[in-house]
Amino acid sequence: MKPPESPFSLANLAAPAAGVGGAAVVALDQAAIIYDPSGFAEPPSLDWFQSPPGKSGADRRGRGAVYYLATAAGAAVLRRYRRGGLMARLGTDRYLWLGAEVTRPFREFRLTAALYRAGLPVPQPLAAAYWRSGMTYQAALMTKRIDRAETLAERWRRAPAAIDWAALGGLIARFHALGICHADLNAHNILLDSAGRAYLIDFDRGRWRALDAIWPAQNLARLHRSLCKIGAGQPETLVAPADWAALESAWRSQLLHPASIGEGAR
């Protein structure tokens, strides 16, 4: 018998009847907005995504800027989709149009909303939009702002002793056990709030994968490489072997005990 499809698989997330619970989509001329009507009585204006009215700040991943907005749904962060690395040479913020449901903002909004509904520690997605020009499109995503949060990289530089490495390992295992592969798991895509609670952010290109022994370990190795890159040339900021061992041990332990994966507050 074929096993049931994961609720996080692309097929389920993209199906109109199985999309984000309560989400609404507004089709415009050569554009569309998907949003959570529990936060917005009216859909956000497309202008908010194209020319954000909020204060801009540096994108910690080095891809342009993010914008901090005051919205009807509360304090929010808006991120424009931009390419990084070698792909930026082909255009920093334009993507090939292949259909609405496979646009990066719609896919990320739907996946993040499914994770949020499942009780996983991710920012609440509020809205996303794309706007077309010929065979390409631009896009942006709006999520609820996590109050007084900083990235793992920032916390590590500022107060390394305050980081609970074992808790981070358990956090990552919760996602892996459900088959959620973060496409860019690094120290800039993990947020820690003032109480030390951790969240994963930026699920652009994230997807569900059947759990095996290979990709979760590769995903974790990506995080380790990002930490080593941050600490390169600064031996005092390198992750202590005991700290990484605590993270890895907790990660393995959680994967071996899937019954506990869904437990715990966001």
Secondary structure, 3 states (H helix, E strand, C coil): CCCCCCCCCHHHHHCHHHCCCCCEEEEECCEEEEECCCCCCCCCCHHHHHCCCCEEEECCCCCCEEEEEEECCEEEEEEECCCCHHHHHHCCCCEECCCHHHCHHHHHHHHHHHHHHCCCCCCCEEEEEEEEECCEEEEEEEEECCCCCEEHHHHHHHCHHHCCHHHHHHHHHHHHHCCEECCCCCCCCEEECCCCCEEECCCCCCEECCCCCCHHHHHHHHHHHHHHHHHCCCHHHCCCHHHHHHHHHHHHHHHHCHHHCCCCCC
